Structure formats: C-alpha cells, structure tokens
C-alpha cells in the first residue's frame, strides 16, 4: 500500500468511528429520556383516559405499572409483569372481548372487577372504577399490545374435561375424577356443571374436604349463602385444624350478619393461625363483633312497651 492510500484510509477510519460513537450516544440519550416503564406500559393517552403515572418494576424486573384517568374521574390501573406457568390458576372465568379472551374475577375485598390475561411472555392485570364487564379503550389498547393467549388454555381445559368424562365412566366410584371435573368447569365459567360434579364427588366420598370447601366457595360466589355455610360447616367438621375453611366460614357468616357463626369462624381461624391481610381482617371483624356488631337492639318504643309489660 502506497503512502497516498494510507493517507486516504486514516480519515475514512476516523469518520466511521465518529459515526458509530455518535450513534451510541444517540441511543443512550434516547433511553435516558424515555419514561421508566414505557418499554412495557403504554406511554400516552388512551381514548377518554389520560395517562397519570407510569413506572418500571423494582430491581430491573421486566414489567411496569401505569394509571390512567378519565374526564369523569374514573381510574384505570394496569400491571404488566413477566408471565410464568400457573400464574392464572385462580383468576376467574374466561370472557370474550372483541375476538380475544380475558379472565374476569371480582376481588372479594375491594369488589372491583379484575381483568387479566397473558401473551407469549408477559401477563397483564387491569382494574378500572365502575367496570361491570370487559370493555373500554385501556383494555383494547393493551390487548392490541399484548394479544391474549387465554383461548389456548380454554382449549386445553375443554380437552381435559372430555378425558375426565371418559375416566369417570371407566372408574365410576372415584370421587377425585369428579372433583377435577368440577374444578375444570369452574375454570370455564360453567357453574351449573361445577356444582353438579361437586355433589357427585361428595356422594362418592363423604369425607372429601376439598369437595366441601370448594363447593362452599362456589356457593358464596353464586350468593347462595345458606348452601355455602352448610358446605363450609361440613368442611371444618372433616378438617377442624385447617384455618382456611374457618376463615371462609367466618367471612360468609359475617356477610349475612350471622354474628355467632362469624365469631366462631374467626376465633377458630385465629387460634389455628393466620397471617397478613387474612389475620388483619379476621382480627378487625372479630373486634367489631365483640363490640356488638349485628346484635339485635330494641328500638326506644319497643323498650318502653317491654317495661310496661314487665310491670
């Protein structure tokens, strides 16, 4: 290579290096200027909902949290995280929305409707004020960004149901098959068939604790309070050392203002051992009950009439 070629090569080399360096600086500045969490959450307004906040998850975990609010003051909250197998075992029933499916469940404490689904790698949980069914621009936008794979699970559960039906014909005395069928029907949102399978299961095994406990939770979901309490009483009679059933019994009894049943359920659950929010809820409600909540109180006019009769 002659000297003239070397002289020409050196500027070209430095020019290329300078362009690469400038490109790296641009990428770095762009990354720094983007909102934390915008890689996973939608950084912008969605229809009538305006973005209020967006943040990444802690410790560099993939995912984000975002909050949107409408002009009327309704708030929508989105939580995106990495999907893991088994994450949606108790996330409600599948419901179709614009040719996609999401899980729908009512939160027992806040009474909010919780919508959730998963895509190839990420899981999405969405709640919104006043939501009665899957709808709205926030749900639509996130389903577009993270297409739902819930339909794959529904197909797998339906296939499992058919196999279990076949097994129940081959081994008609096995209560566990009907318990599994009941669980699968609940996953599909078919509560009528779920109740039917639970009842078949307990007919075949009168000491099936999970059958009675899960039947009690299903009747609670369906607002059949007496049937729920009856099933949960049977569950705690079979396994009196399990706090979960006592707590459930206390919660149902508290809701229907059955004071003595609620006190018994909460006291037993706390004696056996609870933790976290369950312990806090049981302790708080038990204190209210001991302070007279749901006690029958005579009205002033009735008290006066009672005193006159006593005289």
C-alpha positions as CSV (number, residue, x, y, z in Angstrom):
1,X,0.0,0.0,0.0
2,X,1.5,3.4,-1.0
3,X,1.6,6.4,1.2
4,X,-1.3,8.2,-0.6
5,X,-3.6,5.2,0.1
6,X,-2.6,5.3,3.8
7,X,-3.4,9.0,4.0
8,X,-6.9,8.4,2.5
9,X,-7.6,5.4,4.7
10,X,-7.0,7.2,8.0
11,X,-9.7,9.9,7.6
12,X,-12.2,7.3,6.4
13,X,-11.5,5.1,9.5
14,X,-11.9,8.0,11.9
15,X,-15.0,9.2,10.1
16,X,-16.6,5.7,10.5
17,X,-15.6,5.6,14.2
18,X,-17.0,9.0,14.8
19,X,-20.4,8.0,13.3
20,X,-20.5,4.8,15.4
21,X,-19.8,6.8,18.6
22,X,-22.5,9.4,17.7
23,X,-25.0,6.6,17.1
24,X,-24.2,5.1,20.5
25,X,-24.6,8.5,22.2
26,X,-28.0,9.0,20.5
27,X,-29.3,5.6,21.6
28,X,-28.1,6.3,25.2
29,X,-29.7,9.7,25.3
30,X,-33.0,8.3,23.9
31,X,-33.0,5.6,26.5
32,X,-32.3,8.1,29.3
33,X,-35.1,10.4,28.1
34,X,-37.8,7.7,27.9
35,X,-40.2,7.3,30.8
36,X,-39.3,4.4,33.2
37,X,-41.6,1.6,32.4
38,X,-42.6,2.9,28.9
39,X,-41.0,-0.2,27.3
40,X,-43.8,-2.3,28.8
41,X,-46.7,0.1,29.5
42,X,-48.3,2.5,27.0
43,X,-46.9,6.0,27.5
44,X,-49.7,8.1,26.3
45,X,-53.5,8.8,26.5
46,X,-55.9,6.1,25.6
47,X,-59.2,7.4,24.3
48,X,-61.0,9.2,27.1
49,X,-58.4,8.1,29.6
50,X,-55.3,10.3,30.2
51,X,-52.0,8.9,31.4
52,X,-51.5,9.9,35.1
53,X,-48.4,7.8,36.0
54,X,-46.1,5.2,34.7
55,X,-43.2,3.4,36.4
56,X,-41.0,0.4,35.9
57,X,-40.9,-2.6,38.3
58,X,-38.3,-2.7,41.0
59,X,-34.9,-4.4,40.6
60,X,-34.9,-4.3,36.8
61,X,-37.7,-6.8,36.6
62,X,-39.5,-6.8,33.2
63,X,-42.8,-5.0,33.5
64,X,-44.5,-1.8,34.7
65,X,-47.4,-0.1,36.5
66,X,-49.5,2.6,34.9
67,X,-52.5,4.6,35.9
68,X,-55.0,6.3,33.6
69,X,-57.9,8.6,34.5
70,X,-61.0,9.7,32.5
71,X,-62.6,13.2,32.5
72,X,-65.3,11.9,34.8
73,X,-62.7,10.8,37.4
74,X,-62.7,7.1,36.8
75,X,-59.3,5.5,37.2
76,X,-57.9,2.5,35.4
77,X,-54.8,0.7,36.7
78,X,-52.6,-1.6,34.7
79,X,-49.9,-4.0,36.0
80,X,-47.6,-5.8,33.5
81,X,-45.2,-8.5,34.6
82,X,-43.4,-11.5,33.2
83,X,-45.7,-14.5,32.6
84,X,-45.0,-17.7,34.5
85,X,-46.8,-21.0,34.2
86,X,-49.5,-21.5,36.8
87,X,-49.9,-17.7,37.3
88,X,-53.6,-17.7,36.4
89,X,-54.9,-20.8,38.2
90,X,-57.4,-18.7,40.2
91,X,-58.0,-15.7,38.0
92,X,-61.7,-16.1,37.3
93,X,-63.6,-17.2,34.2
94,X,-62.7,-16.6,30.6
95,X,-64.9,-14.0,28.8
96,X,-64.7,-12.9,25.2
97,X,-63.9,-9.3,24.2
98,X,-63.5,-8.3,20.6
99,X,-62.5,-11.8,19.4
100,X,-60.0,-12.2,22.3
101,X,-60.5,-13.7,25.7
102,X,-59.6,-12.4,29.2
103,X,-60.1,-13.8,32.7
104,X,-62.7,-11.9,34.8
105,X,-62.9,-12.1,38.5
106,X,-64.4,-9.9,41.3
107,X,-62.0,-9.0,44.1
108,X,-63.6,-10.2,47.3
109,X,-62.2,-7.3,49.4
110,X,-62.4,-4.3,47.0
111,X,-65.4,-5.6,45.0
112,X,-63.6,-4.4,41.9
113,X,-63.7,-6.4,38.7
114,X,-60.2,-7.7,37.8
115,X,-59.4,-8.4,34.2
116,X,-56.2,-10.4,33.4
117,X,-54.6,-12.3,30.6
118,X,-51.2,-13.4,29.3
119,X,-49.4,-13.2,26.0
120,X,-46.3,-15.1,24.9
121,X,-44.0,-13.6,27.6
122,X,-46.0,-11.1,29.6
123,X,-49.0,-11.1,31.9
124,X,-51.4,-8.1,32.2
125,X,-53.8,-7.3,35.1
126,X,-56.2,-4.5,34.7
127,X,-58.8,-2.9,37.1
128,X,-61.0,0.2,36.5
129,X,-63.5,2.1,38.5
130,X,-67.1,1.1,37.8
131,X,-66.2,-1.7,35.4
132,X,-69.0,-4.2,35.1
133,X,-67.7,-6.3,32.1
134,X,-64.6,-6.3,29.8
135,X,-64.8,-3.0,27.9
136,X,-63.0,0.3,27.3
137,X,-60.1,1.8,25.5
138,X,-57.5,0.9,28.0
139,X,-58.3,-2.8,27.7
140,X,-58.5,-2.6,23.9
141,X,-55.1,-0.9,23.7
142,X,-53.3,-3.4,26.0
143,X,-54.9,-6.3,24.2
144,X,-53.5,-4.9,21.0
145,X,-50.1,-4.6,22.5
146,X,-50.2,-7.9,24.3
147,X,-52.5,-10.3,22.3
148,X,-54.2,-12.8,24.7
149,X,-53.3,-16.5,24.7
150,X,-56.2,-17.4,27.1
151,X,-58.0,-19.2,24.3
152,X,-55.2,-21.7,24.3
153,X,-55.8,-22.5,27.9
154,X,-59.6,-22.8,27.4
155,X,-59.0,-25.3,24.6
156,X,-56.7,-27.3,26.9
157,X,-59.2,-27.3,29.8
158,X,-62.0,-28.4,27.4
159,X,-59.9,-31.3,26.2
160,X,-59.1,-32.3,29.8
161,X,-62.9,-32.3,30.6
162,X,-63.5,-34.8,27.8
163,X,-60.7,-37.1,29.0
164,X,-62.1,-36.9,32.6
165,X,-65.6,-37.7,31.4
166,X,-64.2,-40.9,29.8
167,X,-62.3,-41.7,33.0
168,X,-65.4,-41.3,35.2
169,X,-67.2,-43.8,33.0
170,X,-64.4,-46.3,33.4
171,X,-64.0,-45.7,37.2
172,X,-67.4,-44.5,38.4
173,X,-66.6,-44.8,42.1
174,X,-63.6,-42.4,42.0
175,X,-64.6,-39.1,43.7
176,X,-61.3,-37.4,42.7
177,X,-62.3,-37.5,39.0
178,X,-65.5,-35.6,39.7
179,X,-63.6,-33.1,41.9
180,X,-61.2,-32.5,38.9
181,X,-64.2,-32.1,36.6
182,X,-65.8,-29.5,39.0
183,X,-62.6,-27.5,39.0
184,X,-62.3,-27.5,35.2
185,X,-65.9,-26.5,34.8
186,X,-65.2,-23.6,37.2
187,X,-62.3,-22.5,35.0
188,X,-64.7,-22.5,32.1
189,X,-67.3,-20.5,33.9
190,X,-69.8,-23.3,33.8
191,X,-71.0,-23.1,37.5
192,X,-74.1,-25.3,37.0
193,X,-71.9,-28.3,35.9
194,X,-69.3,-27.5,38.6
195,X,-72.0,-27.7,41.3
196,X,-73.3,-30.9,39.8
197,X,-69.8,-32.5,39.8
198,X,-69.1,-31.4,43.4
199,X,-72.3,-33.0,44.5
200,X,-71.4,-36.3,42.7
201,X,-68.0,-36.2,44.4
202,X,-69.3,-35.9,47.9
203,X,-71.9,-38.6,47.3
204,X,-69.0,-40.9,46.5
205,X,-66.8,-39.6,49.3
206,X,-68.5,-38.1,52.3
207,X,-65.1,-37.1,53.8
208,X,-63.8,-35.2,50.8
209,X,-62.6,-31.9,52.5
210,X,-61.6,-30.1,49.3
211,X,-65.0,-31.0,47.7
212,X,-67.0,-29.4,50.6
213,X,-64.6,-26.4,50.9
214,X,-64.6,-25.6,47.2
215,X,-68.3,-26.1,47.0
216,X,-68.7,-23.6,49.8
217,X,-66.6,-21.0,48.0
218,X,-68.6,-21.6,44.8
219,X,-71.9,-21.2,46.5
220,X,-70.5,-18.0,48.1
221,X,-69.6,-16.7,44.6
222,X,-73.2,-17.5,43.5
223,X,-74.6,-15.8,46.6
224,X,-76.3,-19.0,47.8
225,X,-75.4,-18.1,51.4
226,X,-77.2,-20.9,53.2
227,X,-75.7,-23.6,51.0
228,X,-72.3,-22.0,51.3
229,X,-72.4,-22.1,55.1
230,X,-73.7,-25.7,55.1
231,X,-70.9,-26.9,52.9
232,X,-68.2,-25.0,54.9
233,X,-69.6,-26.4,58.2
234,X,-69.0,-29.8,56.7
235,X,-65.5,-28.9,55.6
236,X,-64.5,-27.7,59.1
237,X,-66.0,-30.8,60.6
238,X,-63.8,-33.0,58.4
239,X,-60.6,-31.0,58.9
240,X,-61.0,-28.8,62.0
241,X,-57.3,-27.9,62.1
242,X,-57.3,-26.0,58.8
243,X,-57.7,-22.3,59.3
244,X,-58.7,-21.6,55.7
245,X,-62.1,-23.1,55.9
246,X,-62.8,-21.5,59.3
247,X,-61.9,-18.1,57.9
248,X,-64.1,-18.7,54.8
249,X,-67.0,-19.7,57.1
250,X,-66.4,-16.6,59.2
251,X,-66.4,-14.3,56.1
252,X,-69.7,-15.8,54.7
253,X,-71.4,-15.6,58.1
254,X,-70.2,-12.0,58.6
255,X,-71.6,-11.0,55.2
256,X,-75.1,-12.4,56.1
257,X,-74.8,-10.9,59.6
258,X,-74.8,-14.3,61.4
259,X,-73.0,-13.0,64.4
260,X,-72.4,-16.1,66.4
261,X,-71.3,-18.2,63.4
262,X,-68.9,-15.4,62.3
263,X,-67.4,-15.1,65.8
264,X,-66.8,-18.9,65.9
265,X,-65.2,-19.0,62.5
266,X,-62.9,-16.1,63.1
267,X,-61.9,-17.2,66.6
268,X,-61.1,-20.7,65.3
269,X,-59.1,-19.4,62.3
270,X,-57.0,-17.1,64.5
271,X,-56.4,-19.8,67.1
272,X,-55.1,-22.1,64.4
273,X,-53.0,-19.4,62.8
274,X,-53.5,-16.7,60.1
275,X,-51.0,-14.2,58.6
276,X,-51.0,-11.0,56.6
277,X,-54.3,-9.5,55.4
278,X,-56.3,-12.5,56.5
279,X,-55.2,-12.1,60.1
280,X,-55.8,-8.4,60.0
281,X,-59.3,-8.8,58.5
282,X,-60.3,-11.6,61.0
283,X,-59.0,-9.7,64.0
284,X,-60.7,-6.4,63.0
285,X,-64.0,-8.0,62.3
286,X,-63.9,-10.1,65.5
287,X,-63.3,-7.0,67.5
288,X,-66.4,-5.4,65.8
289,X,-68.5,-8.4,66.6
290,X,-67.4,-8.5,70.3
291,X,-68.3,-4.8,70.4
292,X,-71.9,-5.5,69.5
293,X,-71.9,-5.5,65.7
294,X,-75.0,-7.3,64.3
295,X,-76.5,-7.6,67.8
296,X,-80.3,-7.3,68.0
297,X,-81.1,-3.9,69.6
298,X,-84.6,-2.9,70.7
299,X,-86.0,0.4,69.4
300,X,-86.9,3.0,72.1
301,X,-90.6,2.5,71.6
302,X,-90.2,-1.3,71.9
303,X,-88.2,-0.9,75.1
304,X,-90.9,1.2,76.7
305,X,-93.6,-1.3,75.8
306,X,-91.5,-4.1,77.2
307,X,-91.1,-2.3,80.6
308,X,-94.8,-1.7,80.8
309,X,-95.5,-5.4,80.3
310,X,-93.0,-6.3,83.0
311,X,-94.8,-4.0,85.4
